[in-house]
Amino acid sequence: MKVCVLLSGGMDSVTALYEVLGMHEVVACLSFDYGAKHNACEIPFAKLHAERNGIPHQVIPLDFINTLFKSDLLKSGGAIPDGHYAEASMKQTVVPFRNGIMLAIAAGYAESVEAAGLVIAAHSGDHAIYPDCREPFMQAMASAMSEGTYAGIQLLRPFIATDKTGIARRGASLGLDFSETWSCYKGGAIHCGVCGTCVERREAFLLAGLPDPTIYQQTPALPSL
């Protein structure tokens, strides 16, 4: 099947790319620049992995999100909170209906390039704070994409029942160098080590029993361990 991969440059989406490379023909990788504080750190890794595999890489600008939406993840928002990814404070980083918007655009693009599927790396660890990562939402979007396109675009979500630790293990088994991915929401020169996504990243490698190749500014004790 010809597919497009939503490729942010984070460890989840990069692992998803390599997961499906052996199963499908990846005709495009799509990144979205929507004004997140870390977009400039993350998207270059998406470009790197797409180009390494000879896949066209499209960066789709969504400037209106930064201008009109409320979220601390955005440049227009407040400070990124520190702490565990599942804490209530991390809801401040939710961008309203982000996946719905991106999937709608990606479905139109996929049909335009004669692809039959879209790959998204949503995983079970996202469910606590992101309504648009949960399986009921994904099922609804899958139905809308299938019904709303002549191609009957399929929404492939290989990690929907997998957590971040499982993704770390799978990426390692695929030979990924996770130093060529980005997680930190703060978007500094190196990973901060204390924001929710950094904590989740550190925790995933620890629980997976894998060496963490990431350079962090700080590595205090993990709050959940």
C-alpha positions in Angstrom: 0.0 0.0 0.0 1.2 3.5 -0.7 1.2 5.5 2.5 2.1 8.9 3.9 3.7 9.2 7.3 3.0 12.0 9.7 6.7 12.6 10.7 7.3 15.2 13.4 10.9 14.2 14.1 10.1 12.9 17.6 11.0 9.4 18.7 7.5 8.0 18.2 7.0 9.2 14.6 10.5 8.3 13.6 10.0 4.8 14.9 6.7 4.6 13.1 8.4 5.5 9.8 10.9 2.7 10.1 8.2 0.3 11.4 6.2 0.8 8.1 9.0 1.0 5.7 9.2 -2.8 5.5 5.4 -3.1 5.1 4.3 -0.3 2.8 5.6 2.0 0.1 6.1 5.4 1.8 5.5 8.1 -0.8 5.7 11.1 1.5 6.5 12.3 5.0 4.5 15.2 6.3 5.6 17.6 9.0 3.5 20.5 10.3 5.0 23.8 11.4 2.3 25.2 13.6 4.2 27.6 15.9 5.2 25.1 18.6 8.2 26.1 20.6 10.1 23.0 19.6 9.2 22.8 15.9 12.6 24.3 14.8 14.3 21.5 16.8 12.1 18.7 15.7 11.4 19.2 12.0 15.1 19.0 11.0 15.2 15.4 12.3 12.1 14.6 10.3 13.8 15.9 7.2 16.9 13.9 8.0 15.1 10.6 8.2 12.9 11.2 5.2 15.9 12.2 3.0 18.0 9.3 4.3 15.3 6.9 3.0 14.8 8.8 -0.3 11.3 9.9 0.7 9.8 13.4 -0.3 9.4 15.5 2.8 6.7 18.2 3.0 6.6 20.8 5.7 3.1 22.3 5.9 2.8 25.7 7.6 -0.1 26.2 9.9 0.7 29.7 11.2 -3.0 30.3 12.2 -2.7 27.9 15.1 0.0 29.9 16.8 -2.0 33.1 16.2 -5.5 31.9 17.1 -5.2 28.9 19.4 -4.5 28.8 23.2 -1.7 26.5 24.3 1.5 26.8 26.2 3.1 24.6 23.6 2.9 27.5 21.2 5.3 30.4 20.9 2.3 32.6 21.7 1.6 30.7 24.9 3.1 30.7 28.4 6.0 28.7 29.9 6.2 24.9 29.4 5.5 23.2 32.8 8.0 20.8 34.4 6.9 17.4 35.8 5.6 14.1 34.7 3.8 13.9 31.3 0.6 12.5 32.9 0.2 15.3 35.4 -2.7 17.7 35.0 -0.4 20.6 34.4 0.6 19.1 31.1 -2.9 19.9 29.8 -1.5 23.4 29.3 0.5 22.0 26.4 -2.6 20.6 24.5 -3.2 22.3 21.2 -6.9 22.0 20.6 -7.9 19.5 18.0 -4.3 19.5 16.6 -4.5 15.9 15.3 -7.9 16.4 13.8 -6.6 19.4 11.8 -3.4 17.7 10.7 -5.1 14.4 9.8 -7.7 16.3 7.7 -5.0 18.1 5.7 -2.9 14.9 5.4 -5.9 12.9 4.1 -6.4 15.4 1.3 -2.7 15.4 0.5 -2.6 11.6 0.6 -5.4 11.3 -1.9 -3.7 13.9 -4.1 -0.5 11.8 -4.3 -2.5 8.6 -4.9 -1.7 7.1 -1.4 -4.2 4.8 0.2 -3.1 5.2 3.8 -1.9 7.6 6.5 0.4 6.6 9.4 0.2 8.3 12.8 2.3 7.4 15.8 -0.2 8.1 18.5 0.4 5.8 21.5 -1.3 4.8 24.7 0.8 7.1 26.8 -0.7 10.1 25.1 -4.3 9.2 26.1 -4.1 10.7 29.6 -4.0 14.3 28.4 -4.7 14.3 24.6 -8.3 13.7 23.6 -7.3 13.6 19.9 -4.9 10.7 20.5 -7.4 8.3 22.0 -8.6 5.4 20.1 -12.3 6.5 20.0 -11.2 9.7 18.3 -8.9 7.8 15.9 -11.7 5.5 15.0 -14.0 8.5 14.2 -11.3 10.1 12.1 -10.5 6.8 10.3 -14.2 6.6 9.4 -14.4 10.2 8.2 -11.2 9.8 6.1 -12.5 6.6 4.6 -15.9 7.9 3.9 -14.7 11.3 2.7 -12.2 10.3 0.1 -12.6 8.4 -3.2 -9.5 6.4 -2.3 -11.0 5.4 1.1 -7.9 6.6 2.9 -7.0 4.3 5.8 -5.6 5.6 9.1 -2.8 3.3 10.3 -1.9 3.6 13.9 0.7 0.9 14.7 1.4 2.1 18.2 -2.0 2.9 19.5 -1.9 0.0 22.0 1.8 0.5 22.8 3.4 2.9 25.4 6.6 4.9 25.1 8.7 2.2 26.6 7.5 -0.2 24.0 8.3 2.3 21.3 11.8 2.7 22.6 12.3 -1.1 22.5 10.8 -1.3 19.0 13.0 1.5 17.7 16.1 -0.1 19.2 15.2 -3.4 17.6 15.0 -1.5 14.3 18.5 -0.1 14.8 17.4 3.5 15.4 19.8 6.1 16.8 17.4 8.0 19.1 19.9 10.9 19.4 18.6 11.7 15.9 15.1 12.5 17.3 13.7 15.4 19.4 11.3 15.4 22.4 11.8 18.5 24.5 8.8 20.9 24.4 10.9 23.9 25.4 12.9 23.9 22.2 16.3 24.9 23.6 19.7 24.0 22.3 19.6 20.7 24.2 16.8 18.7 25.9 15.9 20.3 29.3 15.4 17.0 31.0 12.5 18.2 33.3 9.5 19.0 31.1 6.9 16.4 30.6 8.2 15.1 27.3 11.8 14.9 28.6 10.6 13.1 31.7 8.7 10.6 29.6 11.6 10.1 27.3 14.0 9.5 30.2 11.6 7.1 31.8 11.0 5.2 28.6 14.7 4.4 28.1 15.1 3.5 31.8 12.1 1.1 31.8 13.1 -0.4 28.5 16.6 -1.1 29.8 18.2 0.8 27.1 21.0 3.4 27.2 19.7 6.9 26.7 21.8 8.8 24.0 20.1 12.1 24.8 22.1 15.1 26.3 20.0 16.8 29.0 20.5 20.0 30.8 19.3 18.4 34.0 18.6 14.8 35.1 17.0 14.9 38.5 15.2 11.9 40.0 12.3 10.9 37.8 9.0 11.8 39.6 7.2 8.6 39.0 10.0 6.2 40.1 
